[in-house]
Amino acid sequence: MERAFAEARAAGAAGEVPVGAAVVRDGAVVAAAGNATRRDSDPTAHAEMVALRAAARALGDDRLAGCDLYVTLEPCAMCAGAIAHARIRRLYFAAPDPKGGAVEHGPRFFGQPTCHHVPEVYGGIRESEAAALLREFFAGIRP
């Protein structure tokens, strides 16, 4: 999770919403990224999506079986779908996202009968730290 937080801090410093993600396999970081939607002019460049793409390239496989994903914010529906398609083994996230999250909030993606792969999910890891990063970022841009 430390690598995900480092990516979140770097994203925030670059003007992105400070969210970071890391894909880990056998205890080693395969890929990590922060949000890059503004940098890339790409609405799909959430930290999870960028990290999953990089991990798939690094491993030469679109299925990331045996990989775990660490992310600093509860994934949205788009990212939850990608997590399922990638066959991520375990999802660890820090702060819940009552407005945009889709794991414990909103559509609860992994609980839908149409979801073909459900990772083990562990939320609330370093929640207060992740929430503070987000609060500080938005306090600096919103009056």
Residue pairs with C-beta under 8 A, 6 or more apart in sequence:
1 22
1 70
1 72
1 92
1 94
1 125
1 126
3 20
3 22
3 29
3 32
3 70
4 20
4 21
4 22
4 32
4 47
4 70
4 71
4 72
4 94
5 20
5 72
5 94
5 126
5 129
5 130
5 133
6 20
6 32
7 20
7 21
7 22
7 32
7 33
7 34
7 47
7 51
8 18
8 19
8 20
8 34
8 35
8 47
8 72
8 130
8 133
9 18
9 20
9 133
10 20
10 34
11 17
11 18
11 19
11 20
11 34
11 35
11 36
11 47
12 18
12 34
12 133
12 136
12 137
14 34
14 39
15 38
16 34
16 35
16 36
16 37
16 38
16 39
17 35
17 37
17 134
17 137
18 34
18 35
18 72
18 133
18 134
18 137
19 34
19 35
19 46
19 47
19 71
19 72
19 73
19 134
20 32
20 33
20 34
20 35
20 47
20 71
20 72
21 32
21 33
21 34
21 47
21 48
21 50
21 51
21 52
21 69
21 70
21 71
21 72
22 29
22 31
22 32
22 51
22 69
22 70
22 71
23 29
23 30
23 31
23 32
23 51
23 52
23 54
23 55
23 64
23 67
23 68
23 69
23 88
24 30
24 67
24 68
24 69
24 70
25 55
25 59
25 64
25 66
25 67
25 68
26 66
30 54
30 55
30 58
30 59
30 67
31 51
31 52
31 53
31 54
31 55
31 57
31 58
32 51
32 54
33 47
33 50
33 51
33 54
34 47
34 50
35 45
35 46
35 47
35 50
36 42
36 45
36 47
36 50
37 43
37 44
37 45
37 46
39 45
44 78
46 75
46 76
46 78
46 79
47 71
47 72
48 69
48 71
48 75
48 79
48 82
48 83
49 78
49 79
49 82
51 69
52 64
52 69
52 82
52 83
52 86
52 88
55 64
55 67
55 86
56 62
56 64
56 86
59 67
62 85
62 86
63 86
63 87
64 86
64 87
64 88
65 87
65 89
66 89
67 86
67 88
67 89
68 88
68 89
68 90
68 91
68 92
69 83
69 88
69 90
69 91
69 92
69 119
70 92
70 93
70 125
71 79
71 91
71 92
71 93
71 94
72 93
72 94
72 95
72 126
72 130
72 133
73 93
73 94
73 95
73 97
73 101
73 130
73 134
74 93
74 95
74 96
74 97
74 100
74 101
74 102
74 103
74 104
74 105
74 123
75 83
75 91
75 93
75 101
75 102
75 103
76 97
76 100
76 101
76 102
77 102
77 106
77 107
77 109
79 102
80 102
80 103
80 109
80 110
81 109
83 91
83 119
84 109
84 110
84 115
84 116
84 117
84 118
84 119
85 117
87 117
88 119
89 119
89 120
90 119
90 120
90 121
90 122
91 103
91 119
91 120
91 121
91 122
92 122
92 123
92 125
93 103
93 121
93 122
93 123
93 124
93 125
94 123
94 124
94 125
94 126
94 127
94 129
94 130
94 131
95 127
95 130
95 131
95 134
96 104
96 105
96 123
96 124
96 127
97 105
98 105
99 105
100 106
102 108
102 109
103 109
103 110
103 121
103 123
104 121
104 123
109 115
110 118
110 119
110 121
